[in-house]
Amino acid sequence: MHKICIRFQVSRILILSLMLTLSLSGCATSKTDRQQLGDYGNLSRPEKPNFSSHGDSFQPDDPSLHKALPEMTSDELEAAGDRYLGNRDYYMAFVQYEKSLELQPDNIRIYYKQGLLFLFTEKYDEAVKSFLKVAEKDPGNALAYEGLGTAFFNMKKYEEAEKNFLKAVEIDQNLWKSRNFLGNIYDFQKKYEKAYKEYVKAIFLKPDEGLLYNNLGVSLSLAGRYMESINAFKRALGTKGSKEKIYNNLGMVLAKTGRTEAALEVFKKGVGTAQAYNNLGCVYMAQGEYQKAEKSFNKAIECSPKFYDTAYENLKKLEVGSVVR
């Protein structure tokens, strides 16, 4: 059952937290760094892996990884690891890469690929170790610094992440993912003009990537540049890929600027009628228009009473809020 779950503190609600929570990320705690960054960087962030038949028990030091394999050259083992990596069988990819390194221990390509594998499996400390080996052996390897930045970003070590992303783009100005991550970090730091410049550079490098326009739209909204934000979201809708997050963010900005009817229609395109009314109720709730919020939540329940328990929970929060306001 797909739904959007939103936690509120009625006495102090930021439209920023609403915007990002209404994206694809589901439930969010209002004070965490992760929520403030929301869905920024999703394309660059590793996906939750599929460990195939090995389950979630993959560990780099598992003795079973070192079982005897058929005689193969280092390059053949690397190629086999690449195939497993492409199929998201990360366990077997690691086996092949380890065996390849036994035959060719100075192959920095393998260390880099292992770093990616650790990113994909959310083992960020191990990813840092692998990318550091690449950077030590090849200080001019921009992708090693981008990998380090990505690992530190996911560890919420944003200063370290920024340092490495800056090093990456110093070496190679064409790394659009590093630019995007820098924009994420600067938004978190409320350095909106610096974020804007990074997103624009990223879009110049990757003009067909909807994520970048979406992130630019969020950043512009945070900076209070609402009309430019709306235009960025509209550009995002003209690209390929999922549109749900973009419709939600566009709806939030339209509602923020008082265009609630237009916001409702946009929400409907992204998440359907019931959730659209819930989202609009959240906007009203954030603005202190509690009667309008209650009406919207009731409308959400009316549209889908069996499915939409989220609106009912928000109604209960309204009742609690009515006591404190």
VOFIMAR-302571 format. One line per field, with one value per residue (C-alpha): residue number from 1; x negated, y, z negated; chain; residue in one letter. Coordinates in pm, 1 decimal. Example, Ala and Ser with C-alpha at 12.3 -4.5 7.8 and 13.67 -1.06 7.14 Angstrom:
BEGIN
sepa: (1 | 2)
c1: (-1230.0 | -1367.0)
c2: (-450.0 | -106.0)
c3: (-780.0 | -714.0)
miza: (A | A)
drenvo: (A | S)
//
This chain:
BEGIN
sepa: (1 | 2 | 3 | 4 | 5 | 6 | 7 | 8 | 9 | 10 | 11 | 12 | 13 | 14 | 15 | 16 | 17 | 18 | 19 | 20 | 21 | 22 | 23 | 24 | 25 | 26 | 27 | 28 | 29 | 30 | 31 | 32 | 33 | 34 | 35 | 36 | 37 | 38 | 39 | 40 | 41 | 42 | 43 | 44 | 45 | 46 | 47 | 48 | 49 | 50 | 51 | 52 | 53 | 54 | 55 | 56 | 57 | 58 | 59 | 60 | 61 | 62 | 63 | 64 | 65 | 66 | 67 | 68 | 69 | 70 | 71 | 72 | 73 | 74 | 75 | 76 | 77 | 78 | 79 | 80 | 81 | 82 | 83 | 84 | 85 | 86 | 87 | 88 | 89 | 90 | 91 | 92 | 93 | 94 | 95 | 96 | 97 | 98 | 99 | 100 | 101 | 102 | 103 | 104 | 105 | 106 | 107 | 108 | 109 | 110 | 111 | 112 | 113 | 114 | 115 | 116 | 117 | 118 | 119 | 120 | 121 | 122 | 123 | 124 | 125 | 126 | 127 | 128 | 129 | 130 | 131 | 132 | 133 | 134 | 135 | 136 | 137 | 138 | 139 | 140 | 141 | 142 | 143 | 144 | 145 | 146 | 147 | 148 | 149 | 150 | 151 | 152 | 153 | 154 | 155 | 156 | 157 | 158 | 159 | 160 | 161 | 162 | 163 | 164 | 165 | 166 | 167 | 168 | 169 | 170 | 171 | 172 | 173 | 174 | 175 | 176 | 177 | 178 | 179 | 180 | 181 | 182 | 183 | 184 | 185 | 186 | 187 | 188 | 189 | 190 | 191 | 192 | 193 | 194 | 195 | 196 | 197 | 198 | 199 | 200 | 201 | 202 | 203 | 204 | 205 | 206 | 207 | 208 | 209 | 210 | 211 | 212 | 213 | 214 | 215 | 216 | 217 | 218 | 219 | 220 | 221 | 222 | 223 | 224 | 225 | 226 | 227 | 228 | 229 | 230 | 231 | 232 | 233 | 234 | 235 | 236 | 237 | 238 | 239 | 240 | 241 | 242 | 243 | 244 | 245 | 246 | 247 | 248 | 249 | 250 | 251 | 252 | 253 | 254 | 255 | 256 | 257 | 258 | 259 | 260 | 261 | 262 | 263 | 264 | 265 | 266 | 267 | 268 | 269 | 270 | 271 | 272 | 273 | 274 | 275 | 276 | 277 | 278 | 279 | 280 | 281 | 282 | 283 | 284 | 285 | 286 | 287 | 288 | 289 | 290 | 291 | 292 | 293 | 294 | 295 | 296 | 297 | 298 | 299 | 300 | 301 | 302 | 303 | 304 | 305 | 306 | 307 | 308 | 309 | 310 | 311 | 312 | 313 | 314 | 315 | 316 | 317 | 318 | 319 | 320 | 321 | 322 | 323 | 324 | 325)
c1: (0.0 | -158.3 | -100.7 | -266.4 | -308.1 | -378.9 | -469.0 | -373.2 | -444.1 | -151.4 | -314.2 | -606.9 | -602.2 | -837.2 | -715.1 | -1055.9 | -997.4 | -652.7 | -790.1 | -1056.7 | -838.1 | -574.8 | -830.0 | -900.2 | -1090.9 | -793.0 | -793.0 | -1048.5 | -1150.1 | -1134.2 | -1471.6 | -1705.5 | -1967.3 | -1843.5 | -1496.4 | -1625.8 | -1816.6 | -1507.1 | -1533.3 | -1832.8 | -2094.5 | -1871.4 | -2015.1 | -2368.2 | -2285.0 | -2322.6 | -2005.6 | -1912.2 | -2087.4 | -1950.3 | -2180.4 | -2038.7 | -2055.3 | -2295.9 | -2044.6 | -2158.6 | -2447.2 | -2720.2 | -3035.1 | -3372.6 | -3555.2 | -3326.0 | -3557.4 | -3332.6 | -3441.0 | -3781.2 | -3673.9 | -3864.2 | -3749.0 | -3837.1 | -4170.2 | -4111.7 | -4330.2 | -4302.6 | -4126.7 | -3881.6 | -3800.9 | -3750.2 | -3516.1 | -3320.9 | -3295.2 | -3163.5 | -2891.5 | -2786.2 | -2793.4 | -2572.4 | -2326.7 | -2335.6 | -2478.5 | -2718.6 | -2836.6 | -2969.4 | -3106.4 | -3315.3 | -3441.4 | -3565.3 | -3725.6 | -3908.8 | -4047.6 | -4149.8 | -4337.8 | -4523.9 | -4670.2 | -4710.1 | -4722.4 | -4800.3 | -4496.6 | -4326.6 | -4029.7 | -3936.0 | -3967.0 | -3740.5 | -3483.3 | -3493.5 | -3428.5 | -3119.4 | -3011.6 | -3040.3 | -2837.5 | -2566.5 | -2558.2 | -2567.7 | -2900.1 | -3032.0 | -3335.5 | -3458.1 | -3384.0 | -3603.4 | -3890.3 | -3862.0 | -3842.3 | -4132.1 | -4347.0 | -4264.1 | -4340.5 | -4669.4 | -4786.7 | -4643.5 | -4603.2 | -4461.1 | -4168.1 | -3861.0 | -3616.7 | -3794.6 | -3722.0 | -3363.1 | -3329.6 | -3476.2 | -3238.5 | -2941.2 | -3039.0 | -3092.8 | -2765.0 | -2574.0 | -2753.9 | -2632.5 | -2989.9 | -2912.2 | -3234.5 | -3438.5 | -3195.9 | -3224.1 | -3604.1 | -3615.8 | -3352.0 | -3542.0 | -3860.4 | -3674.9 | -3548.1 | -3885.6 | -4034.4 | -3740.3 | -3488.1 | -3246.7 | -3135.5 | -2770.6 | -2692.4 | -2955.8 | -2801.3 | -2459.6 | -2585.1 | -2757.6 | -2424.6 | -2262.9 | -2524.7 | -2499.4 | -2120.9 | -2160.8 | -2399.5 | -2149.4 | -2406.2 | -2144.9 | -2340.4 | -2628.8 | -2379.2 | -2217.5 | -2550.9 | -2628.5 | -2288.2 | -2319.3 | -2661.4 | -2524.0 | -2230.4 | -2468.6 | -2653.2 | -2340.5 | -2050.3 | -1815.6 | -1829.7 | -1504.0 | -1652.6 | -1871.2 | -1579.4 | -1384.0 | -1670.4 | -1714.1 | -1341.8 | -1360.3 | -1666.5 | -1502.9 | -1194.5 | -1406.8 | -1560.2 | -1212.8 | -1247.2 | -910.8 | -841.2 | -1185.3 | -1123.0 | -795.7 | -972.0 | -1242.9 | -984.0 | -807.1 | -1138.2 | -1178.8 | -839.3 | -961.9 | -1232.0 | -1214.1 | -1168.4 | -934.4 | -730.5 | -561.9 | -821.6 | -828.7 | -449.7 | -447.3 | -718.8 | -557.1 | -223.9 | -384.7 | -526.5 | -198.6 | -20.2 | -285.1 | -212.5 | 164.6 | 254.4 | 424.1 | 660.8 | 371.8 | 173.7 | 452.8 | 462.8 | 86.4 | 94.5 | 358.5 | 126.8 | -145.8 | 28.1 | 400.0 | 705.2 | 704.4 | 340.1 | 375.3 | 636.5 | 417.6 | 122.7 | 335.4 | 452.4 | 89.2 | 28.4 | 324.9 | 212.5 | -134.5 | 19.5 | 242.5 | 565.1 | 699.2 | 1060.1 | 946.9 | 702.4 | 978.1 | 1197.5 | 917.8 | 837.6 | 1205.4 | 1218.4 | 918.3 | 1097.2 | 1414.9 | 1221.7 | 1059.5 | 1181.2 | 1034.7 | 696.4 | 627.4 | 563.9 | 289.1 | 548.0 | 726.6 | 401.5 | 352.6 | 705.1 | 616.5 | 309.8 | 535.6 | 745.8 | 433.1 | 317.2 | 646.6 | 571.2 | 236.5 | 311.6)
c2: (0.0 | 323.1 | 626.2 | 942.4 | 966.0 | 1307.4 | 1392.1 | 1735.4 | 1968.8 | 2207.0 | 2483.1 | 2523.1 | 2376.2 | 2468.8 | 2463.4 | 2318.8 | 2008.3 | 1970.8 | 1997.0 | 1737.1 | 1498.6 | 1508.1 | 1368.0 | 1000.6 | 952.6 | 848.6 | 910.9 | 1162.8 | 1303.4 | 1679.7 | 1751.8 | 1515.6 | 1627.0 | 1362.8 | 1511.0 | 1858.8 | 1715.2 | 1519.0 | 1342.4 | 1544.6 | 1333.9 | 1031.2 | 948.8 | 952.8 | 765.7 | 386.1 | 181.9 | -76.4 | -386.0 | -725.2 | -981.5 | -1264.2 | -1599.0 | -1473.9 | -1254.6 | -955.4 | -1143.1 | -1018.4 | -932.2 | -853.4 | -1079.3 | -1381.9 | -1689.6 | -1839.6 | -1563.1 | -1723.4 | -2067.1 | -2202.8 | -2083.6 | -2219.1 | -2101.2 | -1759.2 | -1461.0 | -1137.6 | -968.8 | -1258.3 | -1243.0 | -868.1 | -912.6 | -1176.0 | -938.8 | -668.5 | -902.7 | -989.7 | -621.8 | -538.0 | -805.5 | -675.4 | -996.7 | -803.3 | -1105.6 | -1284.6 | -960.2 | -918.2 | -1277.1 | -1217.5 | -882.8 | -1025.4 | -1310.2 | -1064.9 | -854.4 | -1160.4 | -1195.5 | -822.7 | -634.7 | -292.4 | -280.7 | 42.3 | -30.6 | -313.1 | -95.6 | 160.6 | -102.0 | -241.8 | 110.7 | 126.0 | -213.4 | -91.2 | 218.6 | -0.3 | -214.2 | 89.2 | -9.2 | 344.5 | 298.1 | 22.0 | 238.7 | 514.0 | 267.9 | 147.5 | 494.5 | 614.4 | 334.4 | 461.7 | 822.1 | 725.4 | 532.8 | 784.1 | 1133.4 | 1267.0 | 1023.5 | 1247.2 | 957.8 | 838.2 | 1174.0 | 1166.2 | 821.4 | 951.5 | 1245.7 | 1017.3 | 790.4 | 1081.8 | 1240.5 | 925.6 | 915.3 | 1275.5 | 1398.8 | 1693.6 | 1889.2 | 1588.3 | 1528.3 | 1888.4 | 1876.6 | 1565.3 | 1679.8 | 2006.7 | 1809.0 | 1593.5 | 1889.5 | 2061.6 | 1763.8 | 1705.8 | 1987.0 | 1754.2 | 1548.3 | 1647.5 | 1418.8 | 1592.1 | 1926.4 | 1800.7 | 1680.5 | 2013.6 | 2182.4 | 1951.7 | 2041.7 | 2415.6 | 2400.6 | 2229.0 | 2507.0 | 2768.1 | 2891.2 | 2912.1 | 3119.9 | 2870.1 | 2585.0 | 2758.5 | 2785.8 | 2417.2 | 2303.8 | 2525.2 | 2375.8 | 2025.1 | 2095.5 | 2231.0 | 1898.9 | 1679.7 | 1879.5 | 1579.7 | 1480.0 | 1565.5 | 1522.6 | 1828.7 | 2053.3 | 1920.8 | 1993.7 | 2337.3 | 2399.2 | 2299.4 | 2520.3 | 2822.0 | 2770.9 | 2762.4 | 3090.0 | 3243.3 | 3260.3 | 3096.9 | 3181.4 | 3059.2 | 2750.0 | 2679.3 | 2714.3 | 2469.2 | 2209.9 | 2254.0 | 2190.5 | 1877.8 | 1752.1 | 1773.4 | 1513.0 | 1134.0 | 937.5 | 935.4 | 1252.3 | 1190.6 | 1375.3 | 1663.6 | 1703.5 | 1706.2 | 1969.3 | 2183.4 | 2155.2 | 2270.2 | 2584.1 | 2662.9 | 2629.8 | 2842.1 | 3121.6 | 3100.2 | 2902.5 | 2623.2 | 2507.7 | 2470.5 | 2296.5 | 2044.4 | 1957.1 | 1912.4 | 1691.7 | 1475.5 | 1416.0 | 1299.2 | 1087.7 | 1061.8 | 1236.9 | 1108.8 | 1186.9 | 1517.8 | 1633.1 | 1510.6 | 1708.2 | 2019.4 | 1968.6 | 1958.1 | 2289.7 | 2449.7 | 2301.5 | 2452.2 | 2789.9 | 2776.1 | 2747.8 | 2461.7 | 2461.8 | 2435.9 | 2164.4 | 1966.0 | 1998.5 | 1870.7 | 1574.7 | 1478.5 | 1502.2 | 1269.5 | 1015.1 | 1052.2 | 979.5 | 667.6 | 570.5 | 220.9 | 325.0 | 664.0 | 627.4 | 892.5 | 1169.1 | 1031.7 | 1046.3 | 1406.9 | 1486.0 | 1351.6 | 1576.5 | 1869.6 | 1785.7 | 1780.8 | 2103.2 | 2272.0 | 2232.2 | 2413.3 | 2695.1)
c3: (0.0 | 116.2 | -97.8 | -213.0 | -587.2 | -738.5 | -1097.4 | -1216.6 | -1502.5 | -1474.1 | -1675.1 | -1429.3 | -1079.7 | -800.2 | -444.5 | -357.5 | -563.2 | -410.1 | -59.6 | -110.5 | -310.1 | -39.1 | 203.8 | 249.0 | -72.4 | -288.5 | -663.1 | -784.1 | -1120.4 | -1103.6 | -1263.5 | -1079.6 | -830.7 | -591.0 | -573.5 | -503.0 | -210.9 | -112.9 | 221.1 | 335.5 | 501.3 | 546.4 | 884.3 | 747.1 | 430.1 | 448.4 | 463.5 | 202.3 | 336.0 | 427.3 | 267.9 | 480.5 | 302.2 | 36.7 | -144.6 | -349.1 | -509.2 | -272.7 | -468.2 | -307.8 | -554.4 | -506.9 | -481.3 | -213.8 | 21.6 | 52.3 | 175.8 | 471.4 | 812.8 | 1158.0 | 1300.6 | 1453.5 | 1532.6 | 1338.3 | 1631.7 | 1665.5 | 1295.3 | 1320.3 | 1617.0 | 1426.1 | 1131.9 | 1363.6 | 1488.6 | 1133.8 | 1038.3 | 1335.4 | 1222.9 | 863.3 | 728.3 | 507.6 | 312.4 | 619.4 | 764.5 | 451.1 | 479.3 | 835.2 | 751.6 | 449.8 | 658.2 | 929.4 | 674.0 | 548.7 | 898.1 | 965.9 | 631.8 | 782.6 | 1012.0 | 904.3 | 1130.9 | 895.3 | 586.6 | 752.2 | 846.9 | 494.9 | 371.5 | 589.2 | 462.9 | 103.0 | 191.4 | 340.7 | 26.2 | -206.1 | -362.1 | -353.3 | -578.8 | -348.8 | -45.7 | -188.9 | -233.3 | 126.2 | 280.8 | 64.2 | 208.9 | 557.1 | 464.3 | 299.7 | 605.3 | 855.4 | 699.5 | 1025.9 | 1033.1 | 1011.9 | 979.0 | 665.2 | 499.8 | 624.8 | 466.2 | 140.0 | 146.9 | 204.9 | -83.6 | -323.2 | -208.8 | -296.4 | -630.8 | -688.8 | -705.1 | -484.8 | -532.0 | -421.0 | -136.6 | -17.1 | -27.4 | 187.6 | 436.3 | 480.5 | 542.4 | 795.4 | 1001.5 | 974.0 | 1157.5 | 1391.6 | 1436.5 | 1618.2 | 1315.4 | 1299.2 | 1004.8 | 794.4 | 891.2 | 789.0 | 452.2 | 391.8 | 459.0 | 201.3 | -58.0 | 5.1 | -25.4 | -359.2 | -461.9 | -332.7 | -81.4 | 189.3 | 439.3 | 432.4 | 465.5 | 764.7 | 944.4 | 893.4 | 1020.3 | 1327.4 | 1402.5 | 1353.9 | 1587.4 | 1850.3 | 1833.9 | 1814.7 | 1964.8 | 1994.0 | 1625.0 | 1447.4 | 1099.7 | 1153.2 | 1248.3 | 952.0 | 712.5 | 863.7 | 815.1 | 448.7 | 397.5 | 559.7 | 346.5 | 31.9 | 144.2 | 190.9 | 569.7 | 629.8 | 993.7 | 1097.2 | 886.6 | 1068.9 | 1404.0 | 1293.4 | 1192.2 | 1526.4 | 1701.6 | 1488.4 | 1603.3 | 1961.7 | 1900.4 | 1883.7 | 1563.5 | 1264.8 | 1216.6 | 878.7 | 673.4 | 920.4 | 922.6 | 541.7 | 516.9 | 785.3 | 604.4 | 280.8 | 442.1 | 616.2 | 282.5 | 112.6 | 359.9 | 299.6 | 612.7 | 419.4 | 694.8 | 936.7 | 662.5 | 609.7 | 979.6 | 986.4 | 676.4 | 846.9 | 1142.0 | 909.1 | 648.3 | 725.0 | 582.8 | 222.9 | 159.2 | 341.3 | 89.7 | -193.9 | -57.0 | -25.7 | -382.1 | -491.3 | -317.1 | -491.6 | -820.4 | -779.5 | -704.5 | -1011.9 | -810.7 | -1020.0 | -899.8 | -538.5 | -641.5 | -812.3 | -505.2 | -280.1 | -505.5 | -518.0 | -139.8 | -118.3 | -338.6 | -134.9 | 185.5 | 46.2 | -301.5 | -292.8 | -158.3 | -303.4 | -674.8 | -654.5 | -622.9 | -929.6 | -1125.4 | -1015.2 | -1131.4 | -1473.9 | -1476.0 | -1396.4 | -1702.9 | -1918.1 | -1759.6 | -1832.8 | -2203.0 | -2186.8 | -1947.4)
miza: (A | A | A | A | A | A | A | A | A | A | A | A | A | A | A | A | A | A | A | A | A | A | A | A | A | A | A | A | A | A | A | A | A | A | A | A | A | A | A | A | A | A | A | A | A | A | A | A | A | A | A | A | A | A | A | A | A | A | A | A | A | A | A | A | A | A | A | A | A | A | A | A | A | A | A | A | A | A | A | A | A | A | A | A | A | A | A | A | A | A | A | A | A | A | A | A | A | A | A | A | A | A | A | A | A | A | A | A | A | A | A | A | A | A | A | A | A | A | A | A | A | A | A | A | A | A | A | A | A | A | A | A | A | A | A | A | A | A | A | A | A | A | A | A | A | A | A | A | A | A | A | A | A | A | A | A | A | A | A | A | A | A | A | A | A | A | A | A | A | A | A | A | A | A | A | A | A | A | A | A | A | A | A | A | A | A | A | A | A | A | A | A | A | A | A | A | A | A | A | A | A | A | A | A | A | A | A | A | A | A | A | A | A | A | A | A | A | A | A | A | A | A | A | A | A | A | A | A | A | A | A | A | A | A | A | A | A | A | A | A | A | A | A | A | A | A | A | A | A | A | A | A | A | A | A | A | A | A | A | A | A | A | A | A | A | A | A | A | A | A | A | A | A | A | A | A | A | A | A | A | A | A | A | A | A | A | A | A | A | A | A | A | A | A | A | A | A | A | A | A | A | A | A | A | A | A | A | A | A | A | A | A | A | A | A | A | A | A | A | A | A | A | A | A | A)
drenvo: (M | H | K | I | C | I | R | F | Q | V | S | R | I | L | I | L | S | L | M | L | T | L | S | L | S | G | C | A | T | S | K | T | D | R | Q | Q | L | G | D | Y | G | N | L | S | R | P | E | K | P | N | F | S | S | H | G | D | S | F | Q | P | D | D | P | S | L | H | K | A | L | P | E | M | T | S | D | E | L | E | A | A | G | D | R | Y | L | G | N | R | D | Y | Y | M | A | F | V | Q | Y | E | K | S | L | E | L | Q | P | D | N | I | R | I | Y | Y | K | Q | G | L | L | F | L | F | T | E | K | Y | D | E | A | V | K | S | F | L | K | V | A | E | K | D | P | G | N | A | L | A | Y | E | G | L | G | T | A | F | F | N | M | K | K | Y | E | E | A | E | K | N | F | L | K | A | V | E | I | D | Q | N | L | W | K | S | R | N | F | L | G | N | I | Y | D | F | Q | K | K | Y | E | K | A | Y | K | E | Y | V | K | A | I | F | L | K | P | D | E | G | L | L | Y | N | N | L | G | V | S | L | S | L | A | G | R | Y | M | E | S | I | N | A | F | K | R | A | L | G | T | K | G | S | K | E | K | I | Y | N | N | L | G | M | V | L | A | K | T | G | R | T | E | A | A | L | E | V | F | K | K | G | V | G | T | A | Q | A | Y | N | N | L | G | C | V | Y | M | A | Q | G | E | Y | Q | K | A | E | K | S | F | N | K | A | I | E | C | S | P | K | F | Y | D | T | A | Y | E | N | L | K | K | L | E | V | G | S | V | V | R)
//
